[in-house]
Amino acid sequence: MQKKMEAAGSPGPAHKALDGLVGTWKAEVKCWMQPDGSPDVTQGTAKVTWILKGRFLEEEFQGEMRGKPFTGRTLIGYDNVKQKFNSVWVSDMQTSMFISEGKGEQGNKVITLEGKATCPASDRTDIPMKSVLRVLSPDKHVFEMFDGSKGNAKTMEITYTRK
């Protein structure tokens, strides 16, 4: 029992696949308010580090949303028991957490997570959202969000370039 618990609690190959995200990044953020509209484009920065002895990555994001600066944090890791990646996003612009989980593909170079988001403007707490993280190279990755209540319309795309 002890060995099984230790194995389940130890970082493994899926955690190692996240290693390329560690670093300091410039971020170009595109947000779509309407599926067929033009995106708002802003700039941001992110610092990504391992925490809790290599079990989770923490991203601290500094950006701008609707003309106001904000700070957000993401934790992403891999649950050895569920055999799934999982993530939580919080920011200083909301009181809700966006929690998602999903699978990796292509050697974990593409990670697709799904969860339910809260919309303060509509009071909805069950908006199906999908996020896709694509590692394009050691110095570039893209994070996309899709709104399932709008036919999986892309709502956000962040392109990260290593500083």
Sequence and secondary structure as in RCSB ss.txt:
>XXXX:A:sequence
MQKKMEAAGSPGPAHKALDGLVGTWKAEVKCWMQPDGSPDVTQGTAKVTWILKGRFLEEEFQGEMRGKPFTGRTL
IGYDNVKQKFNSVWVSDMQTSMFISEGKGEQGNKVITLEGKATCPASDRTDIPMKSVLRVLSPDKHVFEMFDGSK
GNAKTMEITYTRK
>XXXX:A:secstr
 HHHHHHHTS  HHHHHTGGG EEEEEEEEE SSTTS  EEEEEEEEEEEETTTTEEEEEEEEEETTEEEEEEEE
EEEETTTTEEEEEEEETT S  EEEEEEEETTTTEEEEEEEEEETTTTEEEEEEEEEEEEEETTEEEEEEEEGGG
TSEEEEEEEEEE 
